[in-house]
């Protein structure tokens, strides 16, 4: 609940999470219209709340995907929040205990490599 209050009081243009200019190999799985697409890509502009991945595919804002961090055997669920050309910005989701655990593990790995995660 405290995080919700912090988000509500943040000035426009302020990020909740610190962004890291690193590139990570990712595998993006999208199940759209009962057709599963698996895309090998790279994640960039990574933070604890999401990332940008690059793919020549027809994803729309609101589409969900699984993002697998191939170097760390972690998979998180995400939703497309913005896109431009072949860049897709996603926000990580955690709507179940398993998803929350995977996201916590990802944040732990990111923190151990990059340091402090908040802005």
Buried (B, 14 or more C-beta within 10 A) or exposed (E): EEEEEEEEEEEEEEEBBBBBEBEBEBBBBBEBEEEEBEBEBBBBBBBBBBBBBBBEBEBEEEBBBBBBBEEBEBBBBBBBEEBEEEEBBBEBBBEEEEBEEBBEBBBEBBEEEBEEBEE
